[in-house]
Amino acid sequence: MPLRFGENVSTAETDYGTVLLDERAGAYWELNPTATLVVRTLLDGGEEAEAAAALVREFDIDQAQALRDVETLVRELRGSGLAS
């Protein structure tokens, strides 16, 4: 399922990844380049499997590990209320 950030979440890409600001809670999250690639893929309408494939291509990691990492990130973003 594609990822969507809540209206209260602002994003800014930096040289080191992406910063998320939950304006409601006043909390910042910093995503490393790996997480940024995942989020960008999902925000563009990609599925989790596509985000995992992008990780494999970009960072030469195992497909199964990439999919676990994507699922964990998405679960944490949704669980925190940042994304739906």
C-alpha positions in Angstrom: 0.0 0.0 0.0 1.4 3.4 -0.9 2.5 5.6 2.0 1.0 9.0 2.8 2.2 11.4 5.5 -0.4 13.2 7.7 -1.2 16.8 7.1 0.7 17.7 10.3 3.9 16.2 8.9 6.5 18.4 7.1 9.5 16.9 5.3 12.8 18.3 4.2 15.5 16.5 2.3 19.1 17.1 3.5 22.5 15.9 2.4 22.1 13.1 4.9 18.6 11.9 4.2 15.2 13.3 5.2 13.9 15.1 8.2 10.3 14.7 9.3 8.6 17.1 11.6 5.4 16.1 13.4 4.1 19.6 13.9 1.4 18.4 16.2 3.8 16.7 18.7 6.8 18.9 18.0 8.9 15.8 17.3 11.6 15.4 14.6 12.5 12.2 12.9 15.7 11.8 10.8 15.7 9.3 8.0 19.0 8.0 6.7 19.6 7.7 2.9 18.2 4.1 3.0 15.0 5.1 4.6 14.7 8.1 2.4 14.9 5.9 -0.7 12.1 3.7 0.8 9.9 6.6 1.7 10.4 8.3 -1.7 9.4 5.1 -3.5 6.3 4.6 -1.4 5.2 8.3 -1.6 5.5 8.0 -5.4 2.9 5.2 -5.3 5.2 2.2 -5.2 4.5 -0.9 -3.2 6.7 -2.3 -0.4 8.2 -4.9 -2.8 9.2 -2.1 -5.1 10.9 -0.2 -2.3 12.8 -3.3 -1.3 13.9 -3.9 -4.9 15.2 -0.3 -5.0 17.2 -1.0 -1.9 18.7 -4.1 -3.4 19.7 -2.2 -6.6 21.1 0.8 -4.7 22.8 -0.8 -1.7 23.4 -4.4 -2.9 21.7 -6.0 0.1 19.8 -9.3 0.3 16.2 -9.1 -1.0 14.7 -10.7 2.1 16.5 -8.3 4.4 15.5 -5.4 2.3 11.8 -6.4 2.5 12.0 -6.8 6.3 13.6 -3.4 6.6 10.9 -1.8 4.5 8.1 -3.4 6.5 9.7 -2.3 9.7 10.1 1.3 8.6 6.5 1.4 7.3 5.2 -0.1 10.5 7.1 2.4 12.6 6.0 5.4 10.6 2.3 4.3 10.7 2.6 3.3 14.4 3.9 6.8 15.3 1.0 8.4 13.5 3.3 10.1 11.0 1.9 8.1 8.0 -1.1 6.2 6.9 
